Amino acid sequence: MVLSMVDQHKPKCYLCSSVFENIEQLRRHQEADHKDFVEFHKRADDHSPAPGDVTVF
Ligand SMILES: [Zn+2]
């Protein structure tokens, strides 16, 4: 058995170190188990800094 070698090219969750068969399963796992983290990143990506976009308090 060389499971450790097989695991090396499988996608791995960088949040909880779980290994998945493919990237789709990894994505589903992160959206389910790390929902807060995924949404935080999504929001960060959407909010790209734009010139003139100044928040005034
Ligand atoms: Zn995870």
PDB file of the backbone (N, CA, C, O) and the ligand in Angstrom, with CONECT records:
HET     ZN  A 101       1
ATOM      1  N   MET A   1       0.833  -1.215   0.000  1.00  0.00           N
ATOM      2  CA  MET A   1       0.000   0.000   0.000  1.00  0.00           C
ATOM      3  C   MET A   1       0.863   1.259   0.000  1.00  0.00           C
ATOM      4  O   MET A   1       1.750   1.411   0.840  1.00  0.00           O
ATOM      5  N   VAL A   2       0.603   2.145  -0.932  1.00  0.00           N
ATOM      6  CA  VAL A   2       1.351   3.404  -0.972  1.00  0.00           C
ATOM      7  C   VAL A   2       0.370   4.578  -0.931  1.00  0.00           C
ATOM      8  O   VAL A   2       0.402   5.482  -1.765  1.00  0.00           O
ATOM      9  N   LEU A   3      -0.479   4.522   0.049  1.00  0.00           N
ATOM     10  CA  LEU A   3      -1.521   5.547   0.146  1.00  0.00           C
ATOM     11  C   LEU A   3      -0.943   6.952   0.302  1.00  0.00           C
ATOM     12  O   LEU A   3      -1.494   7.919  -0.224  1.00  0.00           O
ATOM     13  N   SER A   4       0.158   7.054   1.020  1.00  0.00           N
ATOM     14  CA  SER A   4       0.713   8.382   1.256  1.00  0.00           C
ATOM     15  C   SER A   4       1.178   9.028  -0.042  1.00  0.00           C
ATOM     16  O   SER A   4       1.123  10.249  -0.184  1.00  0.00           O
ATOM     17  N   MET A   5       1.641   8.203  -0.998  1.00  0.00           N
ATOM     18  CA  MET A   5       2.062   8.759  -2.282  1.00  0.00           C
ATOM     19  C   MET A   5       0.854   9.214  -3.093  1.00  0.00           C
ATOM     20  O   MET A   5       0.895  10.247  -3.762  1.00  0.00           O
ATOM     21  N   VAL A   6      -0.221   8.432  -3.026  1.00  0.00           N
ATOM     22  CA  VAL A   6      -1.440   8.812  -3.745  1.00  0.00           C
ATOM     23  C   VAL A   6      -2.001  10.111  -3.191  1.00  0.00           C
ATOM     24  O   VAL A   6      -2.469  10.974  -3.935  1.00  0.00           O
ATOM     25  N   ASP A   7      -1.945  10.232  -1.881  1.00  0.00           N
ATOM     26  CA  ASP A   7      -2.515  11.413  -1.243  1.00  0.00           C
ATOM     27  C   ASP A   7      -1.808  12.699  -1.661  1.00  0.00           C
ATOM     28  O   ASP A   7      -2.389  13.782  -1.587  1.00  0.00           O
ATOM     29  N   GLN A   8      -0.573  12.582  -2.092  1.00  0.00           N
ATOM     30  CA  GLN A   8       0.211  13.791  -2.327  1.00  0.00           C
ATOM     31  C   GLN A   8      -0.339  14.654  -3.455  1.00  0.00           C
ATOM     32  O   GLN A   8      -0.197  15.876  -3.421  1.00  0.00           O
ATOM     33  N   HIS A   9      -0.966  14.035  -4.455  1.00  0.00           N
ATOM     34  CA  HIS A   9      -1.481  14.867  -5.543  1.00  0.00           C
ATOM     35  C   HIS A   9      -2.982  15.100  -5.443  1.00  0.00           C
ATOM     36  O   HIS A   9      -3.616  15.597  -6.373  1.00  0.00           O
ATOM     37  N   LYS A  10      -3.536  14.727  -4.287  1.00  0.00           N
ATOM     38  CA  LYS A  10      -4.952  15.009  -4.078  1.00  0.00           C
ATOM     39  C   LYS A  10      -5.105  16.368  -3.404  1.00  0.00           C
ATOM     40  O   LYS A  10      -4.256  16.781  -2.614  1.00  0.00           O
ATOM     41  N   PRO A  11      -6.195  17.054  -3.727  1.00  0.00           N
ATOM     42  CA  PRO A  11      -6.412  18.354  -3.092  1.00  0.00           C
ATOM     43  C   PRO A  11      -6.587  18.219  -1.591  1.00  0.00           C
ATOM     44  O   PRO A  11      -7.274  17.318  -1.110  1.00  0.00           O
ATOM     45  N   LYS A  12      -5.965  19.114  -0.868  1.00  0.00           N
ATOM     46  CA  LYS A  12      -5.980  19.058   0.591  1.00  0.00           C
ATOM     47  C   LYS A  12      -6.517  20.372   1.146  1.00  0.00           C
ATOM     48  O   LYS A  12      -6.125  21.460   0.725  1.00  0.00           O
ATOM     49  N   CYS A  13      -7.421  20.234   2.097  1.00  0.00           N
ATOM     50  CA  CYS A  13      -7.957  21.425   2.735  1.00  0.00           C
ATOM     51  C   CYS A  13      -6.885  22.061   3.610  1.00  0.00           C
ATOM     52  O   CYS A  13      -6.356  21.425   4.522  1.00  0.00           O
ATOM     53  N   TYR A  14      -6.568  23.321   3.324  1.00  0.00           N
ATOM     54  CA  TYR A  14      -5.511  23.976   4.090  1.00  0.00           C
ATOM     55  C   TYR A  14      -6.002  24.464   5.444  1.00  0.00           C
ATOM     56  O   TYR A  14      -5.228  24.987   6.245  1.00  0.00           O
ATOM     57  N   LEU A  15      -7.304  24.287   5.693  1.00  0.00           N
ATOM     58  CA  LEU A  15      -7.861  24.731   6.973  1.00  0.00           C
ATOM     59  C   LEU A  15      -7.898  23.607   7.998  1.00  0.00           C
ATOM     60  O   LEU A  15      -7.653  23.845   9.181  1.00  0.00           O
ATOM     61  N   CYS A  16      -8.203  22.370   7.558  1.00  0.00           N
ATOM     62  CA  CYS A  16      -8.311  21.275   8.516  1.00  0.00           C
ATOM     63  C   CYS A  16      -7.506  20.058   8.068  1.00  0.00           C
ATOM     64  O   CYS A  16      -7.559  19.016   8.721  1.00  0.00           O
ATOM     65  N   SER A  17      -6.747  20.172   6.947  1.00  0.00           N
ATOM     66  CA  SER A  17      -5.837  19.127   6.479  1.00  0.00           C
ATOM     67  C   SER A  17      -6.554  17.855   6.016  1.00  0.00           C
ATOM     68  O   SER A  17      -5.941  16.789   5.965  1.00  0.00           O
ATOM     69  N   SER A  18      -7.830  17.954   5.682  1.00  0.00           N
ATOM     70  CA  SER A  18      -8.534  16.800   5.119  1.00  0.00           C
ATOM     71  C   SER A  18      -8.184  16.658   3.644  1.00  0.00           C
ATOM     72  O   SER A  18      -8.046  17.657   2.939  1.00  0.00           O
ATOM     73  N   VAL A  19      -8.038  15.405   3.168  1.00  0.00           N
ATOM     74  CA  VAL A  19      -7.682  15.155   1.774  1.00  0.00           C
ATOM     75  C   VAL A  19      -8.916  14.689   1.021  1.00  0.00           C
ATOM     76  O   VAL A  19      -9.704  13.895   1.535  1.00  0.00           O
ATOM     77  N   PHE A  20      -9.086  15.194  -0.226  1.00  0.00           N
ATOM     78  CA  PHE A  20     -10.266  14.875  -1.009  1.00  0.00           C
ATOM     79  C   PHE A  20      -9.884  14.301  -2.366  1.00  0.00           C
ATOM     80  O   PHE A  20      -8.758  14.467  -2.834  1.00  0.00           O
ATOM     81  N   GLU A  21     -10.855  13.617  -2.992  1.00  0.00           N
ATOM     82  CA  GLU A  21     -10.599  12.940  -4.257  1.00  0.00           C
ATOM     83  C   GLU A  21     -10.369  13.938  -5.388  1.00  0.00           C
ATOM     84  O   GLU A  21      -9.563  13.689  -6.284  1.00  0.00           O
ATOM     85  N   ASN A  22     -11.055  15.033  -5.349  1.00  0.00           N
ATOM     86  CA  ASN A  22     -10.883  16.039  -6.401  1.00  0.00           C
ATOM     87  C   ASN A  22     -11.189  17.428  -5.849  1.00  0.00           C
ATOM     88  O   ASN A  22     -11.665  17.579  -4.724  1.00  0.00           O
ATOM     89  N   ILE A  23     -10.902  18.436  -6.669  1.00  0.00           N
ATOM     90  CA  ILE A  23     -11.027  19.827  -6.215  1.00  0.00           C
ATOM     91  C   ILE A  23     -12.478  20.190  -5.947  1.00  0.00           C
ATOM     92  O   ILE A  23     -12.769  21.036  -5.101  1.00  0.00           O
ATOM     93  N   GLU A  24     -13.399  19.539  -6.680  1.00  0.00           N
ATOM     94  CA  GLU A  24     -14.817  19.834  -6.482  1.00  0.00           C
ATOM     95  C   GLU A  24     -15.269  19.431  -5.087  1.00  0.00           C
ATOM     96  O   GLU A  24     -16.004  20.164  -4.426  1.00  0.00           O
ATOM     97  N   GLN A  25     -14.817  18.241  -4.639  1.00  0.00           N
ATOM     98  CA  GLN A  25     -15.170  17.797  -3.289  1.00  0.00           C
ATOM     99  C   GLN A  25     -14.555  18.709  -2.240  1.00  0.00           C
ATOM    100  O   GLN A  25     -15.171  19.003  -1.215  1.00  0.00           O
ATOM    101  N   LEU A  26     -13.352  19.144  -2.506  1.00  0.00           N
ATOM    102  CA  LEU A  26     -12.691  20.059  -1.571  1.00  0.00           C
ATOM    103  C   LEU A  26     -13.472  21.365  -1.467  1.00  0.00           C
ATOM    104  O   LEU A  26     -13.669  21.895  -0.373  1.00  0.00           O
ATOM    105  N   ARG A  27     -13.910  21.875  -2.604  1.00  0.00           N
ATOM    106  CA  ARG A  27     -14.651  23.135  -2.608  1.00  0.00           C
ATOM    107  C   ARG A  27     -15.966  22.981  -1.836  1.00  0.00           C
ATOM    108  O   ARG A  27     -16.347  23.842  -1.043  1.00  0.00           O
ATOM    109  N   ARG A  28     -16.651  21.849  -2.095  1.00  0.00           N
ATOM    110  CA  ARG A  28     -17.916  21.624  -1.380  1.00  0.00           C
ATOM    111  C   ARG A  28     -17.681  21.524   0.121  1.00  0.00           C
ATOM    112  O   ARG A  28     -18.451  22.060   0.917  1.00  0.00           O
ATOM    113  N   HIS A  29     -16.611  20.833   0.499  1.00  0.00           N
ATOM    114  CA  HIS A  29     -16.282  20.686   1.915  1.00  0.00           C
ATOM    115  C   HIS A  29     -16.026  22.054   2.541  1.00  0.00           C
ATOM    116  O   HIS A  29     -16.503  22.329   3.641  1.00  0.00           O
ATOM    117  N   GLN A  30     -15.286  22.901   1.861  1.00  0.00           N
ATOM    118  CA  GLN A  30     -14.960  24.209   2.427  1.00  0.00           C
ATOM    119  C   GLN A  30     -16.200  25.085   2.516  1.00  0.00           C
ATOM    120  O   GLN A  30     -16.351  25.855   3.465  1.00  0.00           O
ATOM    121  N   GLU A  31     -17.097  24.972   1.525  1.00  0.00           N
ATOM    122  CA  GLU A  31     -18.308  25.780   1.575  1.00  0.00           C
ATOM    123  C   GLU A  31     -19.250  25.295   2.671  1.00  0.00           C
ATOM    124  O   GLU A  31     -20.064  26.065   3.182  1.00  0.00           O
ATOM    125  N   ALA A  32     -19.140  24.017   3.031  1.00  0.00           N
ATOM    126  CA  ALA A  32     -20.010  23.463   4.066  1.00  0.00           C
ATOM    127  C   ALA A  32     -19.391  23.617   5.448  1.00  0.00           C
ATOM    128  O   ALA A  32     -20.041  24.102   6.374  1.00  0.00           O
ATOM    129  N   ASP A  33     -18.144  23.206   5.586  1.00  0.00           N
ATOM    130  CA  ASP A  33     -17.513  23.163   6.910  1.00  0.00           C
ATOM    131  C   ASP A  33     -16.776  24.447   7.272  1.00  0.00           C
ATOM    132  O   ASP A  33     -16.552  24.740   8.446  1.00  0.00           O
ATOM    133  N   HIS A  34     -16.404  25.205   6.247  1.00  0.00           N
ATOM    134  CA  HIS A  34     -15.678  26.453   6.534  1.00  0.00           C
ATOM    135  C   HIS A  34     -16.402  27.616   5.872  1.00  0.00           C
ATOM    136  O   HIS A  34     -15.793  28.471   5.229  1.00  0.00           O
ATOM    137  N   LYS A  35     -17.724  27.623   6.049  1.00  0.00           N
ATOM    138  CA  LYS A  35     -18.553  28.599   5.364  1.00  0.00           C
ATOM    139  C   LYS A  35     -18.107  30.035   5.674  1.00  0.00           C
ATOM    140  O   LYS A  35     -17.980  30.868   4.776  1.00  0.00           O
ATOM    141  N   ASP A  36     -17.879  30.295   6.936  1.00  0.00           N
ATOM    142  CA  ASP A  36     -17.493  31.649   7.328  1.00  0.00           C
ATOM    143  C   ASP A  36     -16.216  32.086   6.635  1.00  0.00           C
ATOM    144  O   ASP A  36     -16.100  33.219   6.168  1.00  0.00           O
ATOM    145  N   PHE A  37     -15.252  31.162   6.576  1.00  0.00           N
ATOM    146  CA  PHE A  37     -13.974  31.499   5.969  1.00  0.00           C
ATOM    147  C   PHE A  37     -14.134  31.752   4.473  1.00  0.00           C
ATOM    148  O   PHE A  37     -13.582  32.716   3.943  1.00  0.00           O
ATOM    149  N   VAL A  38     -14.894  30.880   3.786  1.00  0.00           N
ATOM    150  CA  VAL A  38     -15.081  31.022   2.345  1.00  0.00           C
ATOM    151  C   VAL A  38     -15.789  32.326   2.023  1.00  0.00           C
ATOM    152  O   VAL A  38     -15.397  33.042   1.102  1.00  0.00           O
ATOM    153  N   GLU A  39     -16.834  32.632   2.783  1.00  0.00           N
ATOM    154  CA  GLU A  39     -17.574  33.863   2.523  1.00  0.00           C
ATOM    155  C   GLU A  39     -16.718  35.086   2.814  1.00  0.00           C
ATOM    156  O   GLU A  39     -16.818  36.104   2.129  1.00  0.00           O
ATOM    157  N   PHE A  40     -15.890  34.981   3.819  1.00  0.00           N
ATOM    158  CA  PHE A  40     -14.990  36.099   4.132  1.00  0.00           C
ATOM    159  C   PHE A  40     -14.059  36.365   2.954  1.00  0.00           C
ATOM    160  O   PHE A  40     -13.825  37.513   2.577  1.00  0.00           O
ATOM    161  N   HIS A  41     -13.528  35.280   2.376  1.00  0.00           N
ATOM    162  CA  HIS A  41     -12.617  35.440   1.248  1.00  0.00           C
ATOM    163  C   HIS A  41     -13.342  35.957   0.015  1.00  0.00           C
ATOM    164  O   HIS A  41     -12.822  36.801  -0.714  1.00  0.00           O
ATOM    165  N   LYS A  42     -14.566  35.436  -0.215  1.00  0.00           N
ATOM    166  CA  LYS A  42     -15.347  35.883  -1.352  1.00  0.00           C
ATOM    167  C   LYS A  42     -15.580  37.383  -1.261  1.00  0.00           C
ATOM    168  O   LYS A  42     -15.438  38.109  -2.244  1.00  0.00           O
ATOM    169  N   ARG A  43     -15.938  37.831  -0.075  1.00  0.00           N
ATOM    170  CA  ARG A  43     -16.190  39.247   0.134  1.00  0.00           C
ATOM    171  C   ARG A  43     -14.916  40.056  -0.085  1.00  0.00           C
ATOM    172  O   ARG A  43     -14.953  41.144  -0.660  1.00  0.00           O
ATOM    173  N   ALA A  44     -13.801  39.522   0.373  1.00  0.00           N
ATOM    174  CA  ALA A  44     -12.543  40.239   0.226  1.00  0.00           C
ATOM    175  C   ALA A  44     -12.168  40.359  -1.247  1.00  0.00           C
ATOM    176  O   ALA A  44     -11.620  41.376  -1.672  1.00  0.00           O
ATOM    177  N   ASP A  45     -12.467  39.311  -2.033  1.00  0.00           N
ATOM    178  CA  ASP A  45     -12.156  39.346  -3.456  1.00  0.00           C
ATOM    179  C   ASP A  45     -13.035  40.350  -4.188  1.00  0.00           C
ATOM    180  O   ASP A  45     -12.576  41.089  -5.059  1.00  0.00           O
ATOM    181  N   ASP A  46     -14.336  40.357  -3.805  1.00  0.00           N
ATOM    182  CA  ASP A  46     -15.262  41.265  -4.474  1.00  0.00           C
ATOM    183  C   ASP A  46     -14.893  42.716  -4.206  1.00  0.00           C
ATOM    184  O   ASP A  46     -14.998  43.576  -5.081  1.00  0.00           O
ATOM    185  N   HIS A  47     -14.464  42.965  -2.989  1.00  0.00           N
ATOM    186  CA  HIS A  47     -14.189  44.344  -2.607  1.00  0.00           C
ATOM    187  C   HIS A  47     -12.765  44.729  -3.010  1.00  0.00           C
ATOM    188  O   HIS A  47     -11.895  44.948  -2.167  1.00  0.00           O
ATOM    189  N   SER A  48     -12.561  44.804  -4.301  1.00  0.00           N
ATOM    190  CA  SER A  48     -11.259  45.237  -4.771  1.00  0.00           C
ATOM    191  C   SER A  48     -11.191  46.758  -4.669  1.00  0.00           C
ATOM    192  O   SER A  48     -12.159  47.453  -4.978  1.00  0.00           O
ATOM    193  N   PRO A  49     -10.074  47.252  -4.247  1.00  0.00           N
ATOM    194  CA  PRO A  49      -9.943  48.697  -4.076  1.00  0.00           C
ATOM    195  C   PRO A  49     -10.085  49.435  -5.391  1.00  0.00           C
ATOM    196  O   PRO A  49      -9.353  49.163  -6.343  1.00  0.00           O
ATOM    197  N   ALA A  50     -11.017  50.359  -5.450  1.00  0.00           N
ATOM    198  CA  ALA A  50     -11.233  51.134  -6.667  1.00  0.00           C
ATOM    199  C   ALA A  50     -10.906  52.598  -6.392  1.00  0.00           C
ATOM    200  O   ALA A  50     -11.216  53.111  -5.317  1.00  0.00           O
ATOM    201  N   PRO A  51     -10.295  53.257  -7.337  1.00  0.00           N
ATOM    202  CA  PRO A  51      -9.976  54.678  -7.146  1.00  0.00           C
ATOM    203  C   PRO A  51     -11.247  55.507  -6.966  1.00  0.00           C
ATOM    204  O   PRO A  51     -12.189  55.379  -7.748  1.00  0.00           O
ATOM    205  N   GLY A  52     -11.272  56.330  -5.968  1.00  0.00           N
ATOM    206  CA  GLY A  52     -12.442  57.154  -5.722  1.00  0.00           C
ATOM    207  C   GLY A  52     -13.420  56.501  -4.759  1.00  0.00           C
ATOM    208  O   GLY A  52     -14.359  57.146  -4.292  1.00  0.00           O
ATOM    209  N   ASP A  53     -13.202  55.207  -4.455  1.00  0.00           N
ATOM    210  CA  ASP A  53     -14.075  54.502  -3.529  1.00  0.00           C
ATOM    211  C   ASP A  53     -13.595  54.764  -2.114  1.00  0.00           C
ATOM    212  O   ASP A  53     -12.873  53.950  -1.539  1.00  0.00           O
ATOM    213  N   VAL A  54     -13.981  55.865  -1.564  1.00  0.00           N
ATOM    214  CA  VAL A  54     -13.519  56.254  -0.236  1.00  0.00           C
ATOM    215  C   VAL A  54     -14.681  56.159   0.757  1.00  0.00           C
ATOM    216  O   VAL A  54     -15.765  56.698   0.535  1.00  0.00           O
ATOM    217  N   THR A  55     -14.414  55.459   1.852  1.00  0.00           N
ATOM    218  CA  THR A  55     -15.432  55.340   2.891  1.00  0.00           C
ATOM    219  C   THR A  55     -15.310  56.522   3.851  1.00  0.00           C
ATOM    220  O   THR A  55     -14.247  56.757   4.426  1.00  0.00           O
ATOM    221  N   VAL A  56     -16.391  57.254   4.017  1.00  0.00           N
ATOM    222  CA  VAL A  56     -16.376  58.423   4.904  1.00  0.00           C
ATOM    223  C   VAL A  56     -17.154  58.104   6.169  1.00  0.00           C
ATOM    224  O   VAL A  56     -18.324  57.725   6.111  1.00  0.00           O
ATOM    225  N   PHE A  57     -16.509  58.258   7.293  1.00  0.00           N
ATOM    226  CA  PHE A  57     -17.186  57.998   8.560  1.00  0.00           C
ATOM    227  C   PHE A  57     -17.786  59.288   9.117  1.00  0.00           C
ATOM    228  O   PHE A  57     -18.400  59.273  10.184  1.00  0.00           O
TER     229      PHE A  57
HETATM  230 ZN    ZN A 101     -11.479  21.699   5.847  1.00  0.00          ZN2+
END
